Amino acid sequence: MKKFLDSVETLVDDSLRGFALAHPELVLYHPEPRYLARAVPARAGKVALISGGGSGHEPLHAGFVGVGMLDAACPGQVFTSPTPDQMLAAAQAVERGGGVLFIVKNYAGDVMNFEMAAELLDRPQATVLVHDDVSLPDDQGMGRRGVAGTVVVEKLVGAAAEAGADLAACQALGERVVAATASMGVALTSCTVPALGRPTFALGEGEMELGVGIHGEKGRERVPLATATEIVPRLAEPVLDALRPTRGQPALLLVNGFGATPLQELYLMYGLARRFLDQRGVRVVRSLVGNYTTALDMAGCSLTLTLLDEALLRLWDAPVHTAALRWGC
């Protein structure tokens, strides 16, 4: 295993210190308990948005702390849920009188620890659970996983909170966005967790994992490697089956890299996905291409589609200033 690190034990904190040094105008790093918060606190009365999860998915979530998105992010160790004391400390630090909205990806550890933090918090709070991964059925175990659609939820709800929406409205909006969002991914290689020192799973040169999770979890099936033109329908069709858009439906298309896929290939996948959706009457009006919800050094990508209306479109276009997303500022 070749990685830039001094120590596996200090990797996450060393990385977060570097992140905060690179973006001092945006974030402050609090090491114990570990969280990142806006460098400039939000206005009084604003709903505070807090998310988090295991490290290794950068820029999720720390890269989305800032104006128009999150007020704080709580990173755990690599692929490990943050602890309740992290969420509680972050919530107490950034709550400004409007209550706290936790945005949680649907993984057992994340759900349990955020619930514990919410029980300990003595301020108004609510939760939005993100479960956009359509590679798994809703009724399997914990249900669908939260993956790249989390970025869309954080952006749209973040814009609403910035504009003055109250806690109930932000929660209702988040749930509406989750219902309008679906994702499906494919892996060409495994990822390597630093503490493990070897690939999480093995893929042959002629294989790919369809429907893989962002921690390297098993997908729908292991299938022969195919061309990009052949892969796109296998990602997009389950997404369309889940959302059932009407003809002419405006939508946001996110092509997300898993960390080791060049932008050249991601834009190729975007072009093919756009053509596929055009042929099926989906009107893509907003796009995002790049590494936004990664899986360390995994090669692969996911397609995320969010169905939009005029209100959601305005929220997407609203100003945002974070390390990973910035426009309108």
Secondary structure as the mmCIF struct_conf table of DSSP 4:
data_model
#
loop_
_struct_conf.conf_type_id
_struct_conf.id
_struct_conf.beg_label_comp_id
_struct_conf.beg_label_asym_id
_struct_conf.beg_label_seq_id
_struct_conf.end_label_comp_id
_struct_conf.end_label_asym_id
_struct_conf.end_label_seq_id
BEND BEND1 PHE A 4 PHE A 4
BEND BEND2 ASP A 6 ASP A 6
TURN_TY1_P TURN_TY1_P1 VAL A 8 THR A 10
HELX_RH_AL_P HELX_RH_AL_P1 LEU A 11 ALA A 22
TURN_TY1_P TURN_TY1_P2 PRO A 24 LEU A 26
STRN STRN1 VAL A 27 PRO A 31
TURN_TY1_P TURN_TY1_P3 GLU A 32 PRO A 33
STRN STRN2 ARG A 34 ARG A 38
BEND BEND3 ALA A 39 VAL A 40
HELX_LH_PP_P HELX_LH_PP_P1 PRO A 41 ARG A 43
TURN_TY1_P TURN_TY1_P4 ALA A 44 GLY A 45
HELX_LH_PP_P HELX_LH_PP_P2 LYS A 46 VAL A 47
STRN STRN3 ALA A 48 SER A 55
BEND BEND4 GLY A 56 HIS A 57
TURN_TY1_P TURN_TY1_P5 GLU A 58 HIS A 61
HELX_RH_3T_P HELX_RH_3T_P1 ALA A 62 PHE A 64
STRN STRN4 VAL A 65 VAL A 65
BEND BEND5 GLY A 66 GLY A 66
STRN STRN5 VAL A 67 VAL A 67
TURN_TY1_P TURN_TY1_P6 GLY A 68 GLY A 68
BEND BEND6 MET A 69 MET A 69
STRN STRN6 LEU A 70 LEU A 70
BEND BEND7 ASP A 71 ASP A 71
STRN STRN7 ALA A 72 VAL A 78
TURN_TY1_P TURN_TY1_P7 PHE A 79 PHE A 79
HELX_LH_PP_P HELX_LH_PP_P3 SER A 81 THR A 83
HELX_RH_AL_P HELX_RH_AL_P2 PRO A 84 VAL A 94
BEND BEND8 GLY A 97 GLY A 98
STRN STRN8 VAL A 100 LYS A 105
BEND BEND9 ASN A 106 ASN A 106
HELX_RH_AL_P HELX_RH_AL_P3 ALA A 108 LEU A 120
BEND BEND10 ARG A 123 ARG A 123
STRN STRN9 GLN A 125 VAL A 130
STRN STRN10 ASP A 133 ASP A 133
TURN_TY1_P TURN_TY1_P8 VAL A 134 SER A 135
BEND BEND11 LEU A 136 LEU A 136
TURN_TY1_P TURN_TY1_P9 ASP A 138 ASP A 139
BEND BEND12 GLN A 140 GLN A 140
TURN_TY1_P TURN_TY1_P10 GLY A 141 MET A 142
BEND BEND13 ARG A 144 ARG A 144
HELX_LH_PP_P HELX_LH_PP_P4 ARG A 145 GLY A 146
TURN_TY1_P TURN_TY1_P11 ALA A 148 ALA A 148
HELX_RH_AL_P HELX_RH_AL_P4 GLY A 149 GLU A 162
TURN_TY1_P TURN_TY1_P12 ALA A 163 GLY A 164
HELX_RH_AL_P HELX_RH_AL_P5 LEU A 167 ALA A 179
TURN_TY1_P TURN_TY1_P13 ALA A 180 ALA A 180
STRN STRN11 THR A 181 ALA A 187
BEND BEND14 LEU A 188 THR A 189
STRN STRN12 THR A 192 THR A 192
TURN_TY1_P TURN_TY1_P14 PRO A 194 LEU A 196
BEND BEND15 ARG A 198 ARG A 198
STRN STRN13 PRO A 199 PRO A 199
BEND BEND16 THR A 200 PHE A 201
TURN_TY1_P TURN_TY1_P15 GLU A 205 GLY A 206
STRN STRN14 GLU A 207 LEU A 210
TURN_TY1_P TURN_TY1_P16 GLY A 211 GLY A 211
TURN_TY1_P TURN_TY1_P17 ILE A 214 HIS A 215
BEND BEND17 GLY A 216 GLY A 216
BEND BEND18 ARG A 220 ARG A 220
STRN STRN15 GLU A 221 PRO A 224
HELX_RH_AL_P HELX_RH_AL_P6 ALA A 228 LEU A 243
HELX_LH_PP_P HELX_LH_PP_P5 PRO A 245 THR A 246
TURN_TY1_P TURN_TY1_P18 ARG A 247 GLY A 248
STRN STRN16 PRO A 250 GLY A 257
STRN STRN17 GLY A 259 GLY A 259
BEND BEND19 ALA A 260 THR A 261
HELX_RH_AL_P HELX_RH_AL_P7 LEU A 263 GLN A 279
TURN_TY1_P TURN_TY1_P19 ARG A 280 GLY A 281
STRN STRN18 ARG A 283 GLY A 290
BEND BEND20 TYR A 292 THR A 293
TURN_TY1_P TURN_TY1_P20 LEU A 296 ASP A 297
STRN STRN19 MET A 298 MET A 298
STRN STRN20 GLY A 300 LEU A 307
HELX_RH_AL_P HELX_RH_AL_P8 GLU A 310 ASP A 317
BEND BEND21 ALA A 318 ALA A 318
STRN STRN21 VAL A 320 HIS A 321
BEND BEND22 THR A 322 ALA A 324
STRN STRN22 ARG A 326 TRP A 327
#
